[in-house]
Amino acid sequence: MSSKSKNRRENEWQSAWLNTDNCNCPDKESHSKDLHKICSICKGIMHKDVRINLNSNLLHHFAWNKDNSKPKANGGTNRKDNLVAMHPWCNQEKIQFSFWKINIIL
């Protein structure tokens, strides 16, 4: 993978994290360092350092990955303003629900 491609992917991850709501936990140090966010699906807590890919076997309570707010299938893009962070299992549920919904419509 080229360095330009790596930089683009890293920028996408950073954008997803920044576009996601902060948690309201009492840990003030985490707030100042932007370490905790709230999953855009289940509203559970995620930790910035537990970033994983969808195909990873790692299951961690605070894990997160990036996703598109507006799915690409519905005209969404990988633009910075369309990326959010969510738990990987919430992302999988969203994918499965979308597939189920599409099959019902067809």
LINCOR-V631543 format. One record per residue. N is the residue number from 1. PHI is phi in whole degrees, 0 to 359 (999 if undefined). PSI is psi in radians with two decimals (* if undefined). OMEGA is omega as a letter, one per 30 degrees, with the letter a starting at -180 (* if undefined). Layout:
# LINCOR-V631543
{{N,PHI,PSI,OMEGA} {N,PHI,PSI,OMEGA}}
This chain:
# LINCOR-V631543
{{1,999,2.35,a} {2,288,2.78,a} {3,294,-0.56,l} {4,296,-0.74,l} {5,293,-0.70,l} {6,297,-0.74,l} {7,296,-0.72,l} {8,297,-0.79,l} {9,296,-0.73,l} {10,296,-0.71,l} {11,298,-0.64,l} {12,296,-0.76,l} {13,298,-0.79,l} {14,297,-0.71,l} {15,296,-0.76,l} {16,302,-0.77,a} {17,296,-0.80,a} {18,292,-0.52,a} {19,281,-0.08,a} {20,262,2.53,a} {21,297,2.50,l} {22,288,2.64,l} {23,278,2.91,l} {24,246,0.59,l} {25,289,2.78,a} {26,284,-0.07,a} {27,283,1.62,a} {28,295,-0.56,l} {29,296,-0.70,l} {30,296,-0.66,l} {31,296,-0.76,a} {32,292,-0.47,l} {33,262,0.05,l} {34,58,0.76,a} {35,270,-0.45,a} {36,246,2.46,l} {37,223,3.00,l} {38,250,2.27,l} {39,305,2.32,a} {40,288,-0.19,l} {41,259,-1.06,a} {42,262,-0.16,a} {43,69,0.31,l} {44,281,2.85,a} {45,280,2.47,l} {46,234,2.66,l} {47,245,2.36,a} {48,304,-0.60,a} {49,278,-0.01,a} {50,248,0.92,a} {51,273,2.26,a} {52,223,2.85,l} {53,273,2.75,a} {54,302,-0.62,a} {55,273,0.16,l} {56,284,2.61,l} {57,270,-0.04,a} {58,289,2.18,l} {59,242,2.01,a} {60,223,2.42,a} {61,305,-0.59,a} {62,258,0.21,a} {63,294,2.70,l} {64,207,2.80,l} {65,214,3.08,a} {66,261,2.69,l} {67,208,2.93,l} {68,270,2.28,l} {69,302,-0.93,l} {70,259,1.99,a} {71,304,2.57,l} {72,302,-0.60,l} {73,297,-0.37,l} {74,253,0.38,l} {75,95,0.08,l} {76,287,2.88,a} {77,228,3.14,l} {78,266,0.39,l} {79,298,2.62,a} {80,306,-0.65,a} {81,282,-0.04,l} {82,250,0.17,a} {83,252,2.42,l} {84,222,2.87,l} {85,258,2.51,l} {86,204,2.83,l} {87,298,2.56,l} {88,297,-0.62,l} {89,289,-0.54,l} {90,291,-0.68,l} {91,298,-0.77,l} {92,297,-0.73,l} {93,299,-0.73,l} {94,298,-0.75,l} {95,297,-0.81,a} {96,295,-0.70,l} {97,296,-0.74,l} {98,298,-0.73,l} {99,297,-0.76,l} {100,297,-0.77,l} {101,297,-0.73,l} {102,297,-0.75,l} {103,296,-0.63,l} {104,294,-0.74,a} {105,295,-0.69,a} {106,290,*,*}}
